[in-house]
Amino acid sequence: MILRIAWAVMSRQEEDYRQDGGDLHDRREARRGQHLAERYQKTLEHLGYRVTLISPGPDPTGVADLTHPKEPAG
């Protein structure tokens, strides 16, 4: 019975099967980090903060630093 269900599901797909690749979790984590940074930025801006996102460097899996620029003296 399970084989029939699996065959029915797989035969309905119009594109060939492709593997996600060995770096699937790395890519997913990078997208998640970027999404969280943008979400927190919008939340803080909604609360009245000015937010500058600074990339953590060459490692794309880290969450960006959220900083508040200082007002110019004077």
Biopython code that builds the backbone (N, CA, C, O; Angstrom):
import numpy as np
from Bio.PDB.StructureBuilder import StructureBuilder

atoms = [
    (1, "MET", "N", (0.823, -1.195, 0.000)),
    (1, "MET", "CA", (0.000, 0.000, 0.000)),
    (1, "MET", "C", (0.870, 1.263, 0.000)),
    (1, "MET", "O", (0.622, 2.198, -0.761)),
    (2, "ILE", "N", (1.892, 1.274, 0.865)),
    (2, "ILE", "CA", (2.764, 2.443, 0.949)),
    (2, "ILE", "C", (3.502, 2.652, -0.367)),
    (2, "ILE", "O", (3.699, 3.792, -0.790)),
    (3, "LEU", "N", (3.910, 1.576, -1.013)),
    (3, "LEU", "CA", (4.597, 1.705, -2.294)),
    (3, "LEU", "C", (3.683, 2.319, -3.355)),
    (3, "LEU", "O", (4.142, 3.098, -4.191)),
    (4, "ARG", "N", (2.418, 1.983, -3.329)),
    (4, "ARG", "CA", (1.476, 2.563, -4.290)),
    (4, "ARG", "C", (1.335, 4.068, -4.076)),
    (4, "ARG", "O", (1.296, 4.837, -5.036)),
    (5, "ILE", "N", (1.259, 4.478, -2.822)),
    (5, "ILE", "CA", (1.146, 5.905, -2.513)),
    (5, "ILE", "C", (2.407, 6.632, -2.953)),
    (5, "ILE", "O", (2.330, 7.689, -3.579)),
    (6, "ALA", "N", (3.575, 6.067, -2.626)),
    (6, "ALA", "CA", (4.838, 6.684, -3.019)),
    (6, "ALA", "C", (4.941, 6.798, -4.532)),
    (6, "ALA", "O", (5.357, 7.836, -5.045)),
    (7, "TRP", "N", (4.573, 5.761, -5.243)),
    (7, "TRP", "CA", (4.628, 5.788, -6.708)),
    (7, "TRP", "C", (3.667, 6.853, -7.264)),
    (7, "TRP", "O", (4.013, 7.572, -8.202)),
    (8, "ALA", "N", (2.482, 6.949, -6.693)),
    (8, "ALA", "CA", (1.514, 7.932, -7.175)),
    (8, "ALA", "C", (2.026, 9.352, -6.959)),
    (8, "ALA", "O", (1.868, 10.209, -7.829)),
    (9, "VAL", "N", (2.631, 9.600, -5.818)),
    (9, "VAL", "CA", (3.158, 10.935, -5.531)),
    (9, "VAL", "C", (4.330, 11.250, -6.441)),
    (9, "VAL", "O", (4.406, 12.344, -6.999)),
    (10, "MET", "N", (5.233, 10.313, -6.594)),
    (10, "MET", "CA", (6.433, 10.553, -7.389)),
    (10, "MET", "C", (6.127, 10.648, -8.880)),
    (10, "MET", "O", (6.810, 11.383, -9.592)),
    (11, "SER", "N", (5.142, 9.942, -9.362)),
    (11, "SER", "CA", (4.848, 9.953, -10.794)),
    (11, "SER", "C", (4.122, 11.228, -11.217)),
    (11, "SER", "O", (4.084, 11.540, -12.408)),
    (12, "ARG", "N", (3.552, 11.963, -10.284)),
    (12, "ARG", "CA", (2.839, 13.196, -10.621)),
    (12, "ARG", "C", (3.771, 14.392, -10.813)),
    (12, "ARG", "O", (3.374, 15.409, -11.381)),
    (13, "GLN", "N", (4.990, 14.267, -10.345)),
    (13, "GLN", "CA", (5.913, 15.384, -10.456)),
    (13, "GLN", "C", (6.378, 15.518, -11.904)),
    (13, "GLN", "O", (6.682, 14.524, -12.563)),
    (14, "GLU", "N", (6.430, 16.749, -12.386)),
    (14, "GLU", "CA", (6.811, 16.992, -13.775)),
    (14, "GLU", "C", (8.314, 17.143, -13.961)),
    (14, "GLU", "O", (8.808, 17.041, -15.084)),
    (15, "GLU", "N", (9.042, 17.383, -12.890)),
    (15, "GLU", "CA", (10.482, 17.531, -13.029)),
    (15, "GLU", "C", (11.196, 16.337, -12.417)),
    (15, "GLU", "O", (10.657, 15.638, -11.559)),
    (16, "ASP", "N", (12.408, 16.124, -12.874)),
    (16, "ASP", "CA", (13.196, 15.013, -12.377)),
    (16, "ASP", "C", (13.628, 15.260, -10.944)),
    (16, "ASP", "O", (13.700, 16.399, -10.483)),
    (17, "TYR", "N", (13.913, 14.172, -10.253)),
    (17, "TYR", "CA", (14.394, 14.257, -8.882)),
    (17, "TYR", "C", (15.798, 14.859, -8.881)),
    (17, "TYR", "O", (16.626, 14.523, -9.728)),
    (18, "ARG", "N", (16.054, 15.733, -7.943)),
    (18, "ARG", "CA", (17.407, 16.269, -7.782)),
    (18, "ARG", "C", (17.701, 16.339, -6.295)),
    (18, "ARG", "O", (16.833, 16.663, -5.485)),
    (19, "GLN", "N", (18.930, 16.033, -5.960)),
    (19, "GLN", "CA", (19.318, 16.097, -4.569)),
    (19, "GLN", "C", (19.584, 17.545, -4.179)),
    (19, "GLN", "O", (19.985, 18.361, -5.009)),
    (20, "ASP", "N", (19.359, 17.848, -2.923)),
    (20, "ASP", "CA", (19.558, 19.210, -2.446)),
    (20, "ASP", "C", (21.026, 19.571, -2.304)),
    (20, "ASP", "O", (21.362, 20.756, -2.290)),
    (21, "GLY", "N", (21.886, 18.616, -2.202)),
    (21, "GLY", "CA", (23.317, 18.879, -2.108)),
    (21, "GLY", "C", (23.818, 18.782, -0.684)),
    (21, "GLY", "O", (23.044, 18.822, 0.273)),
    (22, "GLY", "N", (25.118, 18.654, -0.564)),
    (22, "GLY", "CA", (25.734, 18.494, 0.729)),
    (22, "GLY", "C", (25.732, 19.743, 1.578)),
    (22, "GLY", "O", (25.877, 19.668, 2.799)),
    (23, "ASP", "N", (25.566, 20.901, 0.941)),
    (23, "ASP", "CA", (25.601, 22.167, 1.684)),
    (23, "ASP", "C", (24.201, 22.709, 1.966)),
    (23, "ASP", "O", (24.041, 23.899, 2.236)),
    (24, "LEU", "N", (23.202, 21.854, 1.906)),
    (24, "LEU", "CA", (21.821, 22.288, 2.117)),
    (24, "LEU", "C", (21.648, 22.998, 3.454)),
    (24, "LEU", "O", (21.042, 24.068, 3.517)),
    (25, "HIS", "N", (22.174, 22.411, 4.516)),
    (25, "HIS", "CA", (21.982, 22.997, 5.843)),
    (25, "HIS", "C", (22.744, 24.305, 5.987)),
    (25, "HIS", "O", (22.273, 25.216, 6.669)),
    (26, "ASP", "N", (23.904, 24.420, 5.362)),
    (26, "ASP", "CA", (24.665, 25.676, 5.398)),
    (26, "ASP", "C", (23.906, 26.789, 4.683)),
    (26, "ASP", "O", (23.819, 27.911, 5.180)),
    (27, "ARG", "N", (23.356, 26.465, 3.506)),
    (27, "ARG", "CA", (22.590, 27.471, 2.761)),
    (27, "ARG", "C", (21.329, 27.867, 3.516)),
    (27, "ARG", "O", (20.971, 29.044, 3.557)),
    (28, "ARG", "N", (20.654, 26.886, 4.117)),
    (28, "ARG", "CA", (19.438, 27.163, 4.871)),
    (28, "ARG", "C", (19.743, 28.059, 6.075)),
    (28, "ARG", "O", (18.994, 28.993, 6.362)),
    (29, "GLU", "N", (20.831, 27.776, 6.771)),
    (29, "GLU", "CA", (21.218, 28.571, 7.934)),
    (29, "GLU", "C", (21.599, 29.996, 7.527)),
    (29, "GLU", "O", (21.301, 30.945, 8.253)),
    (30, "ALA", "N", (22.250, 30.152, 6.382)),
    (30, "ALA", "CA", (22.606, 31.485, 5.901)),
    (30, "ALA", "C", (21.347, 32.297, 5.588)),
    (30, "ALA", "O", (21.260, 33.473, 5.941)),
    (31, "ARG", "N", (20.382, 31.671, 4.930)),
    (31, "ARG", "CA", (19.125, 32.373, 4.628)),
    (31, "ARG", "C", (18.387, 32.732, 5.909)),
    (31, "ARG", "O", (17.806, 33.812, 6.013)),
    (32, "ARG", "N", (18.406, 31.832, 6.880)),
    (32, "ARG", "CA", (17.732, 32.084, 8.146)),
    (32, "ARG", "C", (18.376, 33.260, 8.860)),
    (32, "ARG", "O", (17.673, 34.121, 9.390)),
    (33, "GLY", "N", (19.704, 33.310, 8.881)),
    (33, "GLY", "CA", (20.402, 34.409, 9.529)),
    (33, "GLY", "C", (20.073, 35.740, 8.874)),
    (33, "GLY", "O", (19.844, 36.731, 9.568)),
    (34, "GLN", "N", (20.046, 35.776, 7.564)),
    (34, "GLN", "CA", (19.715, 37.006, 6.844)),
    (34, "GLN", "C", (18.274, 37.413, 7.126)),
    (34, "GLN", "O", (17.986, 38.594, 7.326)),
    (35, "HIS", "N", (17.382, 36.452, 7.143)),
    (35, "HIS", "CA", (15.974, 36.740, 7.407)),
    (35, "HIS", "C", (15.798, 37.320, 8.815)),
    (35, "HIS", "O", (15.072, 38.297, 9.001)),
    (36, "LEU", "N", (16.460, 36.720, 9.797)),
    (36, "LEU", "CA", (16.343, 37.216, 11.169)),
    (36, "LEU", "C", (16.899, 38.623, 11.302)),
    (36, "LEU", "O", (16.305, 39.464, 11.976)),
    (37, "ALA", "N", (18.034, 38.887, 10.664)),
    (37, "ALA", "CA", (18.636, 40.221, 10.736)),
    (37, "ALA", "C", (17.684, 41.267, 10.159)),
    (37, "ALA", "O", (17.496, 42.328, 10.754)),
    (38, "GLU", "N", (17.086, 40.977, 9.010)),
    (38, "GLU", "CA", (16.153, 41.923, 8.393)),
    (38, "GLU", "C", (14.901, 42.100, 9.252)),
    (38, "GLU", "O", (14.382, 43.209, 9.380)),
    (39, "ARG", "N", (14.428, 41.025, 9.827)),
    (39, "ARG", "CA", (13.233, 41.099, 10.674)),
    (39, "ARG", "C", (13.489, 41.962, 11.915)),
    (39, "ARG", "O", (12.677, 42.820, 12.261)),
    (40, "TYR", "N", (14.627, 41.726, 12.580)),
    (40, "TYR", "CA", (14.955, 42.514, 13.771)),
    (40, "TYR", "C", (15.212, 43.970, 13.417)),
    (40, "TYR", "O", (14.879, 44.868, 14.190)),
    (41, "GLN", "N", (15.801, 44.207, 12.252)),
    (41, "GLN", "CA", (16.025, 45.577, 11.812)),
    (41, "GLN", "C", (14.690, 46.301, 11.653)),
    (41, "GLN", "O", (14.532, 47.423, 12.135)),
    (42, "LYS", "N", (13.744, 45.679, 10.992)),
    (42, "LYS", "CA", (12.434, 46.305, 10.792)),
    (42, "LYS", "C", (11.724, 46.530, 12.122)),
    (42, "LYS", "O", (11.067, 47.554, 12.315)),
    (43, "THR", "N", (11.854, 45.577, 13.033)),
    (43, "THR", "CA", (11.222, 45.721, 14.347)),
    (43, "THR", "C", (11.802, 46.906, 15.100)),
    (43, "THR", "O", (11.057, 47.711, 15.660)),
    (44, "LEU", "N", (13.130, 47.021, 15.120)),
    (44, "LEU", "CA", (13.769, 48.133, 15.824)),
    (44, "LEU", "C", (13.445, 49.472, 15.162)),
    (44, "LEU", "O", (13.227, 50.463, 15.859)),
    (45, "GLU", "N", (13.411, 49.517, 13.837)),
    (45, "GLU", "CA", (13.050, 50.757, 13.148)),
    (45, "GLU", "C", (11.614, 51.146, 13.462)),
    (45, "GLU", "O", (11.306, 52.331, 13.584)),
    (46, "HIS", "N", (10.740, 50.166, 13.594)),
    (46, "HIS", "CA", (9.346, 50.434, 13.943)),
    (46, "HIS", "C", (9.253, 51.048, 15.346)),
    (46, "HIS", "O", (8.354, 51.841, 15.628)),
    (47, "LEU", "N", (10.192, 50.670, 16.216)),
    (47, "LEU", "CA", (10.224, 51.217, 17.573)),
    (47, "LEU", "C", (10.916, 52.575, 17.647)),
    (47, "LEU", "O", (10.994, 53.177, 18.718)),
    (48, "GLY", "N", (11.419, 53.059, 16.512)),
    (48, "GLY", "CA", (12.014, 54.390, 16.479)),
    (48, "GLY", "C", (13.528, 54.419, 16.440)),
    (48, "GLY", "O", (14.114, 55.502, 16.447)),
    (49, "TYR", "N", (14.180, 53.273, 16.400)),
    (49, "TYR", "CA", (15.635, 53.225, 16.348)),
    (49, "TYR", "C", (16.116, 53.357, 14.912)),
    (49, "TYR", "O", (15.432, 52.950, 13.973)),
    (50, "ARG", "N", (17.292, 53.925, 14.757)),
    (50, "ARG", "CA", (17.976, 53.892, 13.465)),
    (50, "ARG", "C", (18.947, 52.723, 13.544)),
    (50, "ARG", "O", (19.732, 52.624, 14.488)),
    (51, "VAL", "N", (18.895, 51.849, 12.569)),
    (51, "VAL", "CA", (19.665, 50.612, 12.622)),
    (51, "VAL", "C", (20.567, 50.512, 11.401)),
    (51, "VAL", "O", (20.140, 50.757, 10.272)),
    (52, "THR", "N", (21.824, 50.147, 11.645)),
    (52, "THR", "CA", (22.769, 49.872, 10.567)),
    (52, "THR", "C", (23.206, 48.422, 10.694)),
    (52, "THR", "O", (23.652, 47.995, 11.759)),
    (53, "LEU", "N", (23.079, 47.671, 9.620)),
    (53, "LEU", "CA", (23.508, 46.275, 9.632)),
    (53, "LEU", "C", (24.927, 46.202, 9.081)),
    (53, "LEU", "O", (25.216, 46.711, 7.997)),
    (54, "ILE", "N", (25.802, 45.564, 9.843)),
    (54, "ILE", "CA", (27.184, 45.393, 9.434)),
    (54, "ILE", "C", (27.427, 43.905, 9.283)),
    (54, "ILE", "O", (27.209, 43.134, 10.219)),
    (55, "SER", "N", (27.876, 43.502, 8.112)),
    (55, "SER", "CA", (28.120, 42.098, 7.844)),
    (55, "SER", "C", (29.185, 41.571, 8.803)),
    (55, "SER", "O", (30.152, 42.267, 9.109)),
    (56, "PRO", "N", (29.003, 40.346, 9.272)),
    (56, "PRO", "CA", (29.970, 39.788, 10.216)),
    (56, "PRO", "C", (31.288, 39.404, 9.563)),
    (56, "PRO", "O", (32.222, 39.009, 10.261)),
    (57, "GLY", "N", (31.389, 39.507, 8.265)),
    (57, "GLY", "CA", (32.626, 39.161, 7.577)),
    (57, "GLY", "C", (32.367, 38.122, 6.499)),
    (57, "GLY", "O", (31.258, 38.023, 5.973)),
    (58, "PRO", "N", (33.388, 37.354, 6.178)),
    (58, "PRO", "CA", (33.240, 36.404, 5.074)),
    (58, "PRO", "C", (32.345, 35.219, 5.399)),
    (58, "PRO", "O", (31.939, 34.496, 4.488)),
    (59, "ASP", "N", (32.022, 34.997, 6.678)),
    (59, "ASP", "CA", (31.177, 33.865, 7.058)),
    (59, "ASP", "C", (29.712, 34.244, 6.888)),
    (59, "ASP", "O", (29.185, 34.999, 7.705)),
    (60, "PRO", "N", (29.030, 33.740, 5.841)),
    (60, "PRO", "CA", (27.639, 34.141, 5.584)),
    (60, "PRO", "C", (26.636, 33.495, 6.528)),
    (60, "PRO", "O", (25.453, 33.827, 6.459)),
    (61, "THR", "N", (27.053, 32.589, 7.404)),
    (61, "THR", "CA", (26.098, 31.909, 8.264)),
    (61, "THR", "C", (25.841, 32.656, 9.556)),
    (61, "THR", "O", (24.929, 32.286, 10.295)),
    (62, "GLY", "N", (26.609, 33.694, 9.860)),
    (62, "GLY", "CA", (26.405, 34.440, 11.092)),
    (62, "GLY", "C", (25.293, 35.459, 10.939)),
    (62, "GLY", "O", (24.981, 35.894, 9.830)),
    (63, "VAL", "N", (24.708, 35.829, 12.042)),
    (63, "VAL", "CA", (23.669, 36.850, 12.041)),
    (63, "VAL", "C", (24.359, 38.202, 12.091)),
    (63, "VAL", "O", (25.313, 38.383, 12.847)),
    (64, "ALA", "N", (23.891, 39.147, 11.299)),
    (64, "ALA", "CA", (24.517, 40.463, 11.221)),
    (64, "ALA", "C", (24.448, 41.183, 12.560)),
    (64, "ALA", "O", (23.502, 40.996, 13.325)),
    (65, "ASP", "N", (25.450, 42.003, 12.839)),
    (65, "ASP", "CA", (25.466, 42.812, 14.048)),
    (65, "ASP", "C", (24.480, 43.964, 13.893)),
    (65, "ASP", "O", (24.462, 44.633, 12.860)),
    (66, "LEU", "N", (23.680, 44.191, 14.892)),
    (66, "LEU", "CA", (22.761, 45.318, 14.879)),
    (66, "LEU", "C", (23.379, 46.410, 15.743)),
    (66, "LEU", "O", (23.616, 46.202, 16.933)),
    (67, "THR", "N", (23.638, 47.565, 15.155)),
    (67, "THR", "CA", (24.263, 48.650, 15.900)),
    (67, "THR", "C", (23.432, 49.908, 15.739)),
    (67, "THR", "O", (22.662, 50.050, 14.788)),
    (68, "HIS", "N", (23.600, 50.805, 16.673)),
    (68, "HIS", "CA", (22.911, 52.089, 16.638)),
    (68, "HIS", "C", (23.954, 53.175, 16.388)),
    (68, "HIS", "O", (24.806, 53.404, 17.246)),
    (69, "PRO", "N", (23.913, 53.845, 15.247)),
    (69, "PRO", "CA", (24.898, 54.884, 14.996)),
    (69, "PRO", "C", (24.720, 56.034, 15.982)),
    (69, "PRO", "O", (23.602, 56.415, 16.328)),
    (70, "LYS", "N", (25.835, 56.565, 16.414)),
    (70, "LYS", "CA", (25.804, 57.675, 17.355)),
    (70, "LYS", "C", (25.522, 58.971, 16.609)),
    (70, "LYS", "O", (25.906, 59.149, 15.453)),
    (71, "GLU", "N", (24.839, 59.866, 17.307)),
    (71, "GLU", "CA", (24.558, 61.175, 16.742)),
    (71, "GLU", "C", (25.869, 61.964, 16.646)),
    (71, "GLU", "O", (26.718, 61.821, 17.526)),
    (72, "PRO", "N", (26.064, 62.784, 15.619)),
    (72, "PRO", "CA", (27.286, 63.593, 15.527)),
    (72, "PRO", "C", (27.312, 64.623, 16.656)),
    (72, "PRO", "O", (26.296, 65.230, 16.993)),
    (73, "ALA", "N", (28.502, 64.802, 17.229)),
    (73, "ALA", "CA", (28.673, 65.767, 18.315)),
    (73, "ALA", "C", (28.572, 67.184, 17.763)),
    (73, "ALA", "O", (29.068, 67.482, 16.677)),
    (74, "GLY", "N", (27.933, 68.036, 18.520)),
    (74, "GLY", "CA", (27.927, 69.430, 18.088)),
    (74, "GLY", "C", (26.650, 70.064, 18.025)),
    (74, "GLY", "O", (26.562, 71.239, 17.669)),
]
sb = StructureBuilder()
sb.init_structure("model")
sb.init_model(0)
sb.init_chain("A")
sb.init_seg("    ")
for serial, (resi, resn, name, xyz) in enumerate(atoms, 1):
    if name == "N":
        sb.init_residue(resn, " ", resi, " ")
    sb.init_atom(name, np.array(xyz, "f"), 0.0, 1.0, " ", f" {name:<3s}", serial, name[0])
structure = sb.get_structure()
